[in-house]
């Protein structure tokens, strides 16, 4: 069913990524999925009994939600979501693939295209006629100021470098909450964050419970503290 939906969307001009086809031999499976979500414009979520019980699906949807990606749920069987998925899908309208599959797929294409459409640029207004110059000085354009070329930004060192003891300690702390995928998020935050506090805040978004988040941030800050 997933392959059929991907083929249908692709035939309608919507480029799709699917793990069974696009994760190549030798690639880290979890890292490939995270990078695919980060580069996506939206997520088509196929909701089934297996998806309802999958912890990995909940993690993937959580990543998409943190990036504010539009979610298009397609229900493959007449079942209701439970647990975390019930919360995630409570305010979303899903498309039932049954009883009319062709209609459902056409509706999905229409919905995705409408949600991801780029608004057309309006007509550019013609410049208004300039008033007649009163003297030669007024007719001359102002002298251009010499531009100052900006110096290229210097690359910053990551907050923690991969392979170091600090990196591994922080990765282990985050992995307790989200599993092996923690490595991807630590590498990304270490590169993007400008300060240790910002680094901690970025990682804390992946810890669900507020009480666990507070403990996690304290532990990360302790790992970042210089050793005497």
N, CA, C and O of each residue as an XYZ file, in Angstrom:
912
protein
N       0.823     -1.194      0.000
C       0.000      0.000      0.000
C       0.871      1.263      0.000
O       0.565      2.230     -0.698
N       1.944      1.251      0.775
C       2.835      2.415      0.808
C       3.448      2.671     -0.563
O       3.518      3.815     -1.014
N       3.890      1.605     -1.224
C       4.480      1.753     -2.560
C       3.446      2.274     -3.557
O       3.767      3.104     -4.407
N       2.223      1.796     -3.457
C       1.172      2.252     -4.363
C       0.904      3.744     -4.178
O       0.739      4.476     -5.155
N       0.862      4.187     -2.936
C       0.604      5.602     -2.664
C       1.760      6.458     -3.161
O       1.539      7.525     -3.735
N       3.001      5.996     -2.945
C       4.168      6.724     -3.434
C       4.119      6.841     -4.956
O       4.371      7.913     -5.507
N       3.796      5.748     -5.631
C       3.718      5.771     -7.095
C       2.626      6.723     -7.569
O       2.802      7.433     -8.560
N       1.505      6.736     -6.866
C       0.395      7.609     -7.258
C       0.779      9.083     -7.098
O       0.489      9.907     -7.965
N       1.433      9.402     -5.982
C       1.865     10.780     -5.740
C       2.924     11.196     -6.751
O       2.898     12.318     -7.257
N       3.860     10.290     -7.048
C       4.916     10.605     -8.008
C       4.333     10.847     -9.398
O       4.790     11.730    -10.123
N       3.317     10.054     -9.768
C       2.684     10.230    -11.074
C       1.975     11.571    -11.166
O       1.771     12.099    -12.259
N       1.598     12.122    -10.010
C       0.933     13.433     -9.986
C       1.935     14.576     -9.864
O       1.542     15.733     -9.709
N       3.241     14.255     -9.935
C       4.265     15.294     -9.899
C       4.773     15.626     -8.509
O       5.450     16.639     -8.330
N       4.461     14.790     -7.513
C       4.909     15.032     -6.140
C       6.049     14.073     -5.816
O       5.840     12.865     -5.707
N       7.247     14.615     -5.663
C       8.419     13.793     -5.381
C       8.338     13.243     -3.963
O       8.089     13.984     -3.012
N       8.549     11.938     -3.830
C       8.421     11.281     -2.529
C       9.708     10.581     -2.116
O      10.505     10.162     -2.954
N       9.890     10.466     -0.814
C      10.982      9.689     -0.226
C      10.350      8.566      0.576
O       9.420      8.799      1.348
N      10.850      7.346      0.397
C      10.360      6.213      1.185
C      11.560      5.351      1.537
O      12.413      5.090      0.688
N      11.628      4.913      2.771
C      12.851      4.278      3.281
C      13.195      2.985      2.542
O      14.368      2.729      2.270
N      12.188      2.163      2.211
C      12.494      0.866      1.603
C      13.161      1.018      0.239
O      13.789      0.081     -0.253
N      13.030      2.183     -0.364
C      13.640      2.418     -1.671
C      14.841      3.349     -1.594
O      15.803      3.188     -2.345
N      14.790      4.325     -0.688
C      15.763      5.414     -0.716
C      16.849      5.336      0.342
O      17.750      6.174      0.343
N      16.800      4.366      1.242
C      17.923      4.132      2.155
C      18.807      3.082      1.497
O      18.397      1.936      1.311
N      20.010      3.482      1.151
C      20.894      2.610      0.383
C      21.701      1.683      1.296
O      21.856      1.940      2.490
N      22.199      0.624      0.716
C      22.981     -0.357      1.468
C      24.177      0.319      2.139
O      24.906      1.083      1.506
N      24.366      0.032      3.411
C      25.477      0.606      4.158
C      25.138      1.888      4.881
O      25.895      2.311      5.754
N      24.012      2.531      4.547
C      23.627      3.770      5.228
C      23.093      3.461      6.619
O      22.528      2.394      6.859
N      23.279      4.409      7.529
C      22.654      4.323      8.843
C      21.163      4.596      8.669
O      20.776      5.688      8.251
N      20.332      3.617      8.984
C      18.898      3.693      8.688
C      18.233      4.870      9.405
O      17.482      5.631      8.796
N      18.513      5.011     10.701
C      17.866      6.073     11.470
C      18.329      7.461     11.021
O      17.523      8.385     10.910
N      19.620      7.599     10.767
C      20.138      8.891     10.324
C      19.537      9.271      8.976
O      19.213     10.435      8.743
N      19.389      8.284      8.085
C      18.813      8.562      6.771
C      17.380      9.061      6.902
O      16.972      9.976      6.186
N      16.617      8.467      7.811
C      15.223      8.889      8.007
C      15.169     10.307      8.555
O      14.361     11.117      8.101
N      16.024     10.614      9.528
C      16.031     11.968     10.101
C      16.393     13.002      9.040
O      15.740     14.042      8.944
N      17.424     12.730      8.243
C      17.828     13.675      7.204
C      16.718     13.842      6.170
O      16.520     14.940      5.650
N      15.997     12.770      5.867
C      14.902     12.857      4.905
C      13.777     13.738      5.448
O      13.205     14.539      4.709
N      13.461     13.593      6.727
C      12.408     14.421      7.329
C      12.833     15.880      7.341
O      12.029     16.773      7.074
N      14.115     16.120      7.656
C      14.609     17.502      7.686
C      14.535     18.167      6.309
O      14.370     19.384      6.217
N      14.657     17.375      5.240
C      14.617     17.951      3.904
C      13.249     17.908      3.257
O      13.105     18.301      2.099
N      12.240     17.439      3.977
C      10.910     17.266      3.393
C      10.065     18.530      3.525
O      10.325     19.388      4.368
N       9.051     18.622      2.673
C       8.074     19.713      2.755
C       6.839     19.285      3.522
O       6.040     20.130      3.926
N       6.669     17.992      3.731
C       5.517     17.485      4.457
C       5.656     15.983      4.632
O       6.542     15.362      4.045
N       4.776     15.398      5.443
C       4.813     13.966      5.732
C       3.441     13.364      5.446
O       2.429     13.833      5.967
N       3.413     12.320      4.613
C       2.205     11.517      4.423
C       2.315     10.341      5.387
O       3.203      9.499      5.253
N       1.410     10.288      6.357
C       1.468      9.271      7.417
C       0.417      8.208      7.145
O      -0.780      8.497      7.143
N       0.867      6.965      6.914
C      -0.040      5.853      6.667
C      -0.377      5.197      8.004
O       0.464      4.543      8.622
N      -1.631      5.387      8.439
C      -2.049      4.944      9.765
C      -2.684      3.557      9.674
O      -3.703      3.360      9.012
N      -2.057      2.611     10.353
C      -2.539      1.235     10.387
C      -2.415      0.718     11.812
O      -1.951      1.431     12.702
N      -2.833     -0.523     12.022
C      -2.718     -1.111     13.353
C      -1.252     -1.221     13.768
O      -0.912     -0.979     14.926
N      -0.380     -1.589     12.815
C       1.054     -1.678     13.120
C       1.630     -0.309     13.456
O       2.413     -0.176     14.397
N       1.241      0.723     12.679
C       1.726      2.081     12.952
C       1.248      2.550     14.320
O       1.956      3.273     15.021
N       0.044      2.133     14.693
C      -0.531      2.534     15.977
C       0.298      2.024     17.152
O       0.298      2.625     18.226
N       1.010      0.903     16.940
C       1.794      0.284     18.014
C       3.287      0.595     17.907
O       4.062      0.168     18.763
N       3.697      1.318     16.889
C       5.124      1.525     16.629
C       5.681      2.714     17.399
O       5.193      3.836     17.268
N       6.701      2.458     18.199
C       7.381      3.553     18.917
C       8.198      4.395     17.953
O       8.331      5.602     18.151
N       8.753      3.775     16.902
C       9.565      4.516     15.937
C       8.719      5.528     15.172
O       9.172      6.639     14.897
N       7.484      5.142     14.827
C       6.586      6.066     14.127
C       6.347      7.311     14.974
O       6.345      8.429     14.458
N       6.148      7.115     16.271
C       5.893      8.264     17.154
C       7.098      9.205     17.174
O       6.931     10.424     17.211
N       8.313      8.644     17.149
C       9.519      9.479     17.128
C       9.594     10.279     15.828
O       9.914     11.467     15.845
N       9.299      9.629     14.708
C       9.369     10.306     13.418
C       8.356     11.442     13.335
O       8.667     12.520     12.829
N       7.136     11.196     13.836
C       6.124     12.252     13.828
C       6.519     13.396     14.762
O       6.230     14.561     14.491
N       7.178     13.048     15.858
C       7.630     14.081     16.789
C       8.679     14.982     16.131
O       8.667     16.197     16.324
N       9.585     14.380     15.355
C      10.592     15.170     14.645
C       9.903     16.101     13.644
O      10.233     17.284     13.558
N       8.941     15.554     12.886
C       8.219     16.377     11.921
C       7.470     17.510     12.588
O       7.448     18.627     12.071
N       6.847     17.235     13.745
C       6.102     18.271     14.454
C       7.032     19.367     14.958
O       6.669     20.543     14.935
N       8.232     18.996     15.415
C       9.182     19.998     15.903
C       9.648     20.924     14.788
O      10.087     22.044     15.047
N       9.550     20.449     13.530
C       9.954     21.259     12.383
C       8.764     21.935     11.716
O       8.903     22.574     10.673
N       7.572     21.784     12.341
C       6.344     22.414     11.832
C       5.996     21.931     10.421
O       5.480     22.707      9.617
N       6.271     20.670     10.116
C       5.941     20.122      8.803
C       4.464     19.757      8.753
O       3.942     19.207      9.723
N       3.784     20.041      7.667
C       2.388     19.603      7.537
C       2.304     18.085      7.494
O       3.143     17.422      6.884
N       1.280     17.541      8.149
C       1.103     16.091      8.230
C      -0.197     15.713      7.527
O      -1.242     16.321      7.754
N      -0.111     14.691      6.666
C      -1.273     14.234      5.906
C      -1.556     12.779      6.288
O      -0.970     11.872      5.697
N      -2.446     12.533      7.270
C      -2.706     11.155      7.697
C      -3.642     10.443      6.716
O      -4.660     10.994      6.296
N      -3.276      9.211      6.362
C      -4.108      8.353      5.519
C      -4.411      7.093      6.316
O      -3.498      6.346      6.669
N      -5.682      6.852      6.600
C      -6.054      5.700      7.429
C      -6.274      4.484      6.533
O      -7.113      4.508      5.632
N      -5.511      3.422      6.791
C      -5.560      2.231      5.953
C      -6.595      1.218      6.427
O      -6.976      0.323      5.673
N      -7.050      1.352      7.667
C      -8.025      0.411      8.221
C      -8.923      1.176      9.198
O      -8.507      2.198      9.744
N     -10.130      0.698      9.419
C     -11.073      1.410     10.314
C     -10.737      1.214     11.783
O     -11.482      0.564     12.516
N      -9.628      1.772     12.207
C      -9.211      1.705     13.610
C      -8.970      3.116     14.116
O      -8.728      4.038     13.336
N      -9.041      3.274     15.440
C      -8.840      4.588     16.059
C      -7.443      4.657     16.663
O      -6.955      3.661     17.197
N      -6.791      5.815     16.589
C      -5.467      5.952     17.196
C      -5.536      5.870     18.707
O      -6.555      6.202     19.313
N      -4.441      5.425     19.314
C      -4.382      5.323     20.766
C      -3.067      5.909     21.252
O      -2.143      6.126     20.468
N      -2.993      6.164     22.552
C      -1.764      6.663     23.160
C      -1.306      7.979     22.563
O      -2.100      8.900     22.369
N       0.001      8.058     22.270
C       0.587      9.295     21.759
C       0.012      9.667     20.401
O      -0.116     10.851     20.089
N      -0.336      8.678     19.591
C      -0.900      8.979     18.269
C      -2.291      9.588     18.393
O      -2.691     10.408     17.565
N      -3.016      9.194     19.410
C      -4.329      9.801     19.635
C      -4.184     11.295     19.895
O      -4.988     12.095     19.416
N      -3.159     11.667     20.653
C      -2.888     13.088     20.927
C      -2.441     13.795     19.646
O      -2.886     14.905     19.356
N      -1.556     13.143     18.880
C      -1.005     13.749     17.668
C      -2.073     13.976     16.612
O      -2.034     14.979     15.900
N      -3.027     13.058     16.501
C      -4.022     13.118     15.428
C      -5.359     13.693     15.872
O      -6.312     13.721     15.094
N      -5.437     14.154     17.120
C      -6.722     14.612     17.658
C      -7.309     15.776     16.873
O      -8.529     15.879     16.740
N      -6.454     16.656     16.353
C      -6.967     17.854     15.675
C      -6.769     17.788     14.166
O      -6.879     18.804     13.480
N      -6.476     16.595     13.646
C      -6.193     16.476     12.213
C      -7.299     15.681     11.519
O      -7.832     14.715     12.066
N      -7.625     16.107     10.321
C      -8.582     15.391      9.501
C      -7.835     14.377      8.638
O      -6.970     14.760      7.851
N      -8.153     13.096      8.774
C      -7.456     12.113      7.963
C      -8.287     11.706      6.757
O      -9.488     11.969      6.685
N      -7.622     11.062      5.818
C      -8.267     10.546      4.613
C      -8.341      9.030      4.740
O      -7.322      8.379      4.971
N      -9.532      8.461      4.594
C      -9.705      7.008      4.645
C      -9.449      6.417      3.264
O     -10.048      6.844      2.277
N      -8.551      5.426      3.200
C      -8.245      4.790      1.922
C      -9.395      3.887      1.472
O      -9.474      3.489      0.309
N     -10.279      3.575      2.413
C     -11.441      2.732      2.133
C     -12.696      3.618      2.210
O     -12.620      4.652      2.874
N     -13.830      3.306      1.596
C     -14.066      2.144      0.734
C     -13.691      2.410     -0.725
O     -13.692      1.493     -1.546
N     -13.365      3.695     -1.050
C     -13.069      4.050     -2.447
C     -11.617      4.484     -2.539
O     -11.296      5.646     -2.289
N     -10.737      3.558     -2.897
C      -9.305      3.829     -2.890
C      -8.931      4.912     -3.901
O      -8.146      5.805     -3.585
N      -9.485      4.840     -5.111
C      -9.127      5.805     -6.144
C      -9.514      7.216     -5.734
O      -8.755      8.162     -5.943
N     -10.702      7.354     -5.149
C     -11.136      8.683     -4.687
C     -10.212      9.182     -3.569
O      -9.842     10.356     -3.544
N      -9.841      8.280     -2.640
C      -8.993      8.677     -1.517
C      -7.624      9.144     -2.003
O      -7.098     10.141     -1.508
N      -7.041      8.427     -2.974
C      -5.731      8.815     -3.486
C      -5.803     10.155     -4.220
O      -4.909     10.990     -4.086
N      -6.856     10.352     -4.985
C      -7.023     11.637     -5.681
C      -7.200     12.770     -4.674
O      -6.679     13.868     -4.871
N      -7.938     12.501     -3.591
C      -8.127     13.506     -2.540
C      -6.807     13.817     -1.851
O      -6.543     14.966     -1.496
N      -5.977     12.795     -1.660
C      -4.674     13.004     -1.033
C      -3.803     13.913     -1.903
O      -3.186     14.851     -1.398
N      -3.752     13.638     -3.197
C      -2.967     14.471     -4.109
C      -3.465     15.914     -4.068
O      -2.670     16.851     -3.991
N      -4.765     16.081     -4.119
C      -5.337     17.436     -4.084
C      -4.978     18.155     -2.791
O      -4.629     19.335     -2.807
N      -5.065     17.431     -1.656
C      -4.782     18.031     -0.346
C      -3.308     18.427     -0.224
O      -2.988     19.520      0.243
N      -2.416     17.526     -0.651
C      -0.984     17.808     -0.551
C      -0.616     18.993     -1.443
O       0.101     19.896     -1.013
N      -1.100     18.990     -2.663
C      -0.760     20.085     -3.575
C      -1.264     21.424     -3.057
O      -0.580     22.440     -3.178
N      -2.458     21.423     -2.482
C      -3.016     22.673     -1.962
C      -2.210     23.174     -0.761
O      -1.967     24.373     -0.626
N      -1.795     22.243      0.112
C      -1.061     22.641      1.316
C       0.348     23.111      1.004
O       0.873     23.989      1.689
N       0.974     22.534     -0.031
C       2.365     22.854     -0.321
C       2.529     23.860     -1.453
O       3.652     24.186     -1.838
N       1.415     24.354     -1.988
C       1.506     25.266     -3.128
C       2.218     26.555     -2.725
O       1.991     27.080     -1.636
N       3.076     27.060     -3.604
C       3.771     28.329     -3.384
C       2.901     29.438     -3.964
O       2.540     29.374     -5.139
N       2.551     30.460     -3.169
C       1.701     31.527     -3.704
C       2.353     32.240     -4.868
O       3.557     32.500     -4.858
N       1.548     32.555     -5.876
C       2.075     33.249     -7.043
C       2.404     34.696     -6.697
O       1.724     35.326     -5.888
N       3.451     35.208     -7.319
C       3.860     36.592     -7.078
C       2.917     37.528     -7.810
O       2.627     37.326     -8.990
N       2.444     38.534     -7.129
C       1.521     39.488     -7.740
C       2.231     40.342     -8.771
O       3.460     40.355     -8.831
N       1.451     41.067     -9.594
C       2.067     41.914    -10.611
C       2.919     43.013     -9.996
O       2.565     43.599     -8.973
N       4.033     43.277    -10.630
C       4.936     44.317    -10.125
C       4.429     45.669    -10.592
O       4.211     45.874    -11.786
N       4.240     46.585     -9.665
C       3.712     47.901    -10.011
C       4.733     48.697    -10.818
O       5.929     48.687    -10.523
N       4.238     49.379    -11.833
C       5.131     50.201    -12.651
C       5.576     51.412    -11.850
O       4.781     51.965    -11.089
N       6.817     51.836    -11.998
C       7.285     53.014    -11.248
C       6.542     54.254    -11.696
O       6.261     54.430    -12.882
N       6.225     55.113    -10.738
C       5.519     56.352    -11.069
C       6.474     57.326    -11.747
O       7.682     57.298    -11.514
N       5.912     58.185    -12.585
C       6.737     59.162    -13.296
C       7.357     60.130    -12.310
O       6.678     60.610    -11.403
N       8.641     60.425    -12.475
C       9.339     61.350    -11.575
C       8.956     62.785    -11.933
O       8.788     63.092    -13.113
N       8.815     63.673    -10.944
C       8.510     65.083    -11.243
C       9.668     65.719    -11.997
O      10.812     65.299    -11.825
N       9.399     66.730    -12.836
C      10.466     67.379    -13.603
C      11.513     67.991    -12.688
O      11.189     68.599    -11.668
N      12.764     67.823    -13.066
C      13.860     68.371    -12.250
C      13.874     69.884    -12.348
O      13.668     70.444    -13.424
N      14.117     70.545    -11.230
C      14.140     72.009    -11.205
C      15.500     72.549    -11.610
O      15.600     73.692    -12.058
N      16.528     71.768    -11.465
C      17.850     72.225    -11.873
C      18.698     71.006    -12.200
O      18.273     69.869    -11.997
N      19.862     71.243    -12.692
C      20.712     70.146    -13.134
C      21.133     69.272    -11.966
O      21.275     68.056    -12.095
N      21.334     69.929    -10.801
C      21.788     69.172     -9.644
C      20.727     68.171     -9.216
O      21.033     67.038     -8.845
N      19.450     68.618     -9.275
C      18.379     67.729     -8.859
C      18.204     66.586     -9.839
O      17.734     65.514     -9.458
N      18.577     66.795    -11.107
C      18.388     65.755    -12.107
C      19.423     64.659    -11.988
O      19.183     63.531    -12.419
N      20.592     64.977    -11.400
C      21.633     63.972    -11.295
C      21.336     63.023    -10.143
O      20.929     63.466     -9.069
N      21.529     61.753    -10.345
C      21.302     60.801     -9.247
C      22.352     61.002     -8.173
O      23.473     61.406     -8.483
N      22.025     60.733     -6.928
C      23.012     60.876     -5.852
C      24.189     59.955     -6.085
O      24.051     58.853     -6.615
N      25.347     60.433     -5.676
C      26.557     59.633     -5.854
C      26.462     58.354     -5.036
O      26.044     58.360     -3.878
N      26.849     57.291     -5.650
C      26.794     56.005     -4.953
C      27.888     55.928     -3.901
O      29.038     56.297     -4.142
N      27.508     55.449     -2.755
C      28.488     55.291     -1.681
C      29.259     54.002     -1.913
O      28.688     52.984     -2.303
N      30.551     54.056     -1.672
C      31.328     52.825     -1.855
C      30.840     51.743     -0.898
O      30.695     51.967      0.304
N      30.596     50.585     -1.454
C      30.105     49.491     -0.617
C      31.266     48.823      0.096
O      32.379     48.722     -0.420
N      30.966     48.383      1.274
C      31.967     47.683      2.069
C      31.655     46.195      2.024
O      30.629     45.742      2.532
N      32.523     45.478      1.431
C      32.310     44.034      1.333
C      32.405     43.411      2.726
O      33.320     43.684      3.503
N      31.416     42.562      3.002
C      31.424     41.895      4.295
C      32.432     40.756      4.274
O      32.527     39.979      3.324
N      33.155     40.699      5.335
C      34.121     39.604      5.446
C      33.365     38.295      5.610
O      32.371     38.242      6.334
N      33.818     37.248      4.955
C      33.119     35.971      5.092
C      33.126     35.501      6.544
O      34.110     35.635      7.271
N      31.960     34.933      6.933
C      31.843     34.468      8.310
C      32.817     33.333      8.571
O      32.948     32.403      7.775
N      33.478     33.429      9.676
C      34.430     32.383     10.035
C      33.689     31.181     10.624
O      32.835     31.355     11.493
N      33.996     29.983     10.174
C      33.311     28.812     10.722
C      33.598     28.664     12.212
O      34.725     28.860     12.669
N      32.561     28.316     12.951
C      32.700     28.159     14.394
C      32.976     26.696     14.733
O      32.503     25.778     14.062
N      33.742     26.516     15.775
C      33.952     25.165     16.268
C      32.646     24.672     16.901
O      31.919     25.470     17.491
N      32.335     23.384     16.792
C      31.123     22.862     17.431
C      31.231     22.971     18.946
O      32.326     23.002     19.507
N      30.086     23.027     19.589
C      30.069     23.100     21.054
C      30.799     21.903     21.647
O      31.585     22.039     22.585
N      30.527     20.731     21.085
C      31.279     19.525     21.449
C      31.626     18.793     20.156
O      30.798     18.714     19.249
N      32.809     18.272     20.066
C      33.264     17.606     18.855
C      32.921     16.122     18.913
O      33.113     15.483     19.947
N      32.409     15.561     17.800
C      32.119     14.123     17.763
C      33.353     13.296     18.104
O      34.470     13.608     17.691
N      33.122     12.249     18.859
C      34.217     11.359     19.230
C      34.869     11.690     20.549
O      35.623     10.879     21.088
N      34.590     12.887     21.091
C      35.181     13.256     22.373
C      34.387     12.635     23.517
O      33.259     12.175     23.338
N      34.997     12.633     24.684
C      34.326     12.079     25.856
C      33.076     12.880     26.199
O      32.062     12.310     26.600
N      33.146     14.203     26.042
C      31.977     15.038     26.304
C      30.825     14.678     25.366
O      29.680     14.528     25.793
N      31.153     14.543     24.088
C      30.115     14.217     23.100
C      29.439     12.897     23.454
O      28.211     12.805     23.445
N      30.228     11.883     23.763
C      29.677     10.567     24.067
C      28.830     10.594     25.332
O      27.811      9.908     25.422
N      29.261     11.396     26.315
C      28.486     11.493     27.557
C      27.121     12.115     27.294
O      26.109     11.649     27.817
N      27.097     13.169     26.481
C      25.829     13.849     26.179
C      24.955     12.979     25.284
O      23.738     12.930     25.460
N      25.569     12.293     24.329
C      24.800     11.388     23.466
C      24.129     10.298     24.299
O      22.976      9.942     24.056
N      24.858      9.774     25.281
C      24.303      8.733     26.139
C      23.125      9.268     26.948
O      22.126      8.571     27.125
N      23.237     10.495     27.439
C      22.149     11.096     28.208
C      20.882     11.218     27.366
O      19.788     10.901     27.833
N      21.034     11.680     26.120
C      19.871     11.858     25.260
C      19.330     10.512     24.779
O      18.121     10.352     24.616
N      20.219      9.549     24.551
C      19.802      8.222     24.069
C      18.890      7.518     25.072
O      18.078      6.680     24.680
N      19.012      7.843     26.345
C      18.122      7.246     27.340
C      16.666      7.608     27.088
O      15.761      6.886     27.504
N      16.442      8.725     26.405
C      15.082      9.200     26.150
C      14.594      8.881     24.744
O      13.406      8.623     24.552
N      15.498      8.893     23.742
C      15.031      8.726     22.363
C      15.764      7.630     21.593
O      15.490      7.425     20.410
N      16.688      6.923     22.239
C      17.356      5.817     21.568
C      18.572      6.237     20.754
O      19.080      7.347     20.918
N      19.046      5.342     19.866
C      20.290      5.582     19.123
C      20.271      6.807     18.236
O      21.326      7.327     17.875
N      19.076      7.280     17.875
C      18.978      8.446     16.999
C      19.543      9.696     17.674
O      19.731     10.723     17.023
N      19.813      9.610     18.978
C      20.342     10.753     19.729
C      21.613     11.314     19.097
O      21.840     12.524     19.131
N      22.441     10.447     18.523
C      23.705     10.897     17.930
C      23.473     11.963     16.871
O      24.214     12.943     16.799
N      22.448     11.777     16.049
C      22.155     12.735     14.977
C      21.829     14.101     15.554
O      22.320     15.119     15.067
N      20.994     14.127     16.598
C      20.562     15.402     17.174
C      21.694     16.108     17.917
O      21.780     17.336     17.896
N      22.563     15.335     18.574
C      23.690     15.962     19.273
C      24.639     16.595     18.262
O      25.116     17.709     18.477
N      24.919     15.895     17.156
C      25.805     16.449     16.120
C      25.206     17.729     15.535
O      25.908     18.722     15.341
N      23.925     17.695     15.261
C      23.268     18.864     14.658
C      23.276     20.054     15.614
O      23.629     21.165     15.218
N      22.891     19.828     16.867
C      22.854     20.924     17.844
C      24.248     21.464     18.117
O      24.417     22.671     18.291
N      25.250     20.590     18.157
C      26.621     21.035     18.423
C      27.119     21.967     17.330
O      27.919     22.866     17.590
N      26.647     21.753     16.107
C      27.061     22.593     14.982
C      26.272     23.886     14.899
O      26.828     24.939     14.588
N      24.962     23.810     15.178
C      24.091     24.967     14.998
C      24.104     25.923     16.183
O      24.012     27.137     15.996
N      24.216     25.405     17.379
C      24.124     26.252     18.578
C      25.313     27.203     18.677
O      26.449     26.846     18.366
N      25.017     28.424     19.117
C      26.073     29.429     19.272
C      26.644     29.457     20.682
O      27.777     29.896     20.885
N      25.872     28.995     21.654
C      26.318     28.998     23.046
C      25.964     27.661     23.687
O      25.102     26.945     23.178
N      26.616     27.315     24.794
C      26.251     26.080     25.498
C      24.796     26.060     25.944
O      24.153     25.012     25.903
N      24.263     27.216     26.375
C      22.850     27.262     26.781
C      21.929     26.943     25.616
O      20.956     26.204     25.768
N      22.239     27.506     24.447
C      21.425     27.228     23.263
C      21.533     25.752     22.882
O      20.551     25.143     22.458
N      22.697     25.196     23.030
C      22.921     23.773     22.770
C      22.032     22.921     23.675
O      21.385     21.981     23.213
N      22.004     23.254     24.955
C      21.171     22.514     25.909
C      19.690     22.643     25.560
O      18.943     21.666     25.621
N      19.272     23.856     25.192
C      17.861     24.083     24.863
C      17.440     23.279     23.643
O      16.346     22.716     23.617
N      18.308     23.221     22.624
C      17.965     22.454     21.433
C      17.804     20.968     21.748
O      16.867     20.328     21.271
N      18.703     20.427     22.541
C      18.606     19.009     22.879
C      17.410     18.725     23.774
O      16.787     17.669     23.660
N      17.084     19.652     24.659
C      15.981     19.437     25.607
C      14.631     19.312     24.905
O      13.703     18.727     25.464
N      14.504     19.852     23.689
C      13.227     19.749     22.972
C      12.897     18.302     22.621
O      11.745     17.996     22.313
N      13.875     17.413     22.662
C      13.638     16.012     22.326
C      13.303     15.161     23.551
O      13.091     13.955     23.431
N      13.255     15.789     24.727
C      12.894     15.085     25.961
C      11.452     15.443     26.295
O      11.131     16.614     26.495
N      10.595     14.450     26.356
C       9.149     14.709     26.433
C       8.698     15.281     27.782
O       8.082     16.346     27.815
N       8.991     14.601     28.884
C       8.465     15.005     30.192
C       9.212     16.216     30.742
O      10.443     16.232     30.723
N       8.492     17.239     31.235
C       9.163     18.433     31.786
C      10.130     18.110     32.918
O      11.206     18.703     33.002
N       9.757     17.174     33.791
C      10.654     16.842     34.910
C      11.932     16.182     34.399
O      13.024     16.460     34.896
N      11.790     15.307     33.404
C      12.976     14.676     32.810
C      13.821     15.704     32.076
O      15.047     15.605     32.043
N      13.149     16.700     31.482
C      13.870     17.713     30.718
C      14.768     18.533     31.639
O      15.908     18.839     31.290
N      14.255     18.887     32.811
C      15.044     19.676     33.759
C      16.277     18.903     34.213
O      17.380     19.446     34.267
N      16.074     17.622     34.540
C      17.192     16.783     34.963
C      18.202     16.610     33.835
O      19.412     16.624     34.059
N      17.684     16.447     32.619
C      18.550     16.259     31.459
C      19.427     17.487     31.224
O      20.631     17.356     31.003
N      18.836     18.667     31.271
C      19.598     19.894     31.024
C      20.703     20.059     32.067
O      21.823     20.441     31.729
N      20.395     19.776     33.320
C      21.414     19.877     34.376
C      22.570     18.927     34.098
O      23.735     19.282     34.279
N      22.240     17.713     33.655
C      23.282     16.725     33.392
C      24.141     17.128     32.193
O      25.354     16.921     32.200
N      23.514     17.703     31.163
C      24.281     18.146     29.991
C      25.201     19.300     30.375
O      26.363     19.325     29.970
N      24.698     20.245     31.142
C      25.528     21.373     31.568
C      26.706     20.894     32.407
O      27.805     21.439     32.307
N      26.481     19.881     33.229
C      27.572     19.332     34.028
C      28.612     18.679     33.133
O      29.808     18.752     33.414
N      28.162     18.035     32.048
C      29.103     17.410     31.115
C      29.916     18.437     30.370
O      31.070     18.192     30.019
N      29.307     19.611     30.122
C      30.008     20.675     29.382
C      30.969     21.464     30.250
O      31.868     22.136     29.744
N      30.775     21.381     31.570
C      31.624     22.156     32.469
C      33.070     21.676     32.386
O      33.324     20.472     32.352
N      34.017     22.613     32.352
C      35.438     22.228     32.269
C      35.843     21.399     33.487
O      35.450     21.701     34.614
N      36.612     20.378     33.252
C      37.053     19.516     34.341
C      38.281     20.124     35.008
O      39.227     20.557     34.350
N      38.231     20.141     36.332
C      39.358     20.736     37.078
C      40.465     19.708     37.248
O      41.499     20.007     37.846
